[in-house]
């Protein structure tokens, strides 16, 4: 597959997979799921209305969770360290 065809292939696939879908849930990947993937970083995960979970990866090989950036700086979602749930529980208890 030449460069132009490869670009068109992935563009068309992304349009088919994501255009018109609705995000119905947002959460950080659980530490358990991160550990199963061999990751040290927990990315934000988006659940689409067709049951598909999407989440950023550090690279194309899936070597770790990645941060999600937005065109508005105040909407960026950093990765959290595995075990973040323990810290969240402490924060909730302190409220």
N, C-alpha and C positions, 0 to 999 in steps of 0.2 A: 504494500500500500504506500503510495507516494505521500509526501508531506501535505499537499492540499487535500487529498482524499482522507487522510488520517484526521486532519483538523475538522473537516466537514462531518466526518463520522461521529467524533466525540461531541461536537456542537449539537448535532441532531439528536444524539442520544440524551444529552443533558436537557434539551428542550422537551423531549418526549417524557423523560422521567420526572421533571420538576415543574414545568409551566402549568399553571392552573391548579396545582396542588395547594392544599391549605395546611398550615402548621397547626396542629391541635394540642401539642404538649411540648414543653421545654423542660429539660432537666440535665444535670450533670451526670456523666457516666458514673455508675457505682464503682467503688473501689474493687469490689469482687469482679466485675466485668473487666476493669482495667488490668487486674492481676491475671485474669485468664488470657488476656491478649499480650501480656508481658510488658505492659505500659506503666510508667511512673507518673504520668500526667493524665488528669481526668478532663476531657473536653466537654463542652456543652453539646447536648444532643437534641435534635429536633425530630418529633414524630409527625409524619405526614398523614393525611386523611386516608391514604391507601394502605396504611400499616407499615410503611417504610421508615426506618430510623436513619437519619443522616447525621454525620458528625465529622469534624475536621481532623485530619491526620497531619503529623509533622511532615510527611513526605508521601510520595506515591507508593512506597513499599509498606506503609502502615507501621512505621517504627515507633511511634508514640502518638499520644493525643496532641492535637494542635489547637491553637487559638483561632477564634473566629473574629474577623475584622469586618467593620461596616463603614459605609461612606461617611457616616456621622461618628466622630470619635467617641462620643458618649455612649455609643451602642456596642462597643467592642466587648467580647467575652473571652477573658483569659482562661488558661488551663488552671486547674486546681491540683494540688498534690494528692496522690492516693492517700486515703485515710481522712479526706476532708469531712466525711460524715461525722466523725468524732468531734471535730472542732465546731461544726454546725450545731450539734447537740449541746455543747457547752454554751454556745451563744444563746440558744433558745432557753436553756435553763436559767441563764443570768438575766433574762428580760423580766 
